[in-house]
């Protein structure tokens, strides 16, 4: 992973303020918090796979198989590379516990 520098310039009270942020592997790890939050924060957050599983578990038992087979992804975060495969793997892992 190669570090990248991002610079922004703002005019605050007629004075230019320049902020510089250097990112490295963090840029690629940021989507992980959606799937595995305890690694980055001590707060108790629920992973996306658990939310999907819990939502489907609330539905009638005869519809669950169809729901698991028809999970639809939409929104900006779903464009992260491997998002769908990761969600599929994590939901499958929960089901086989």
Secondary structure, 3 states (H helix, E strand, C coil): CCCEEEEEEEEECCEEEEEEEEECCHHHHCCHHHHCHHHCCCCCCCCHHHHHHHHHHCCCHHHHHHHHCCCCCCCHHHHCCCHHHHHHHHHHHHHCC
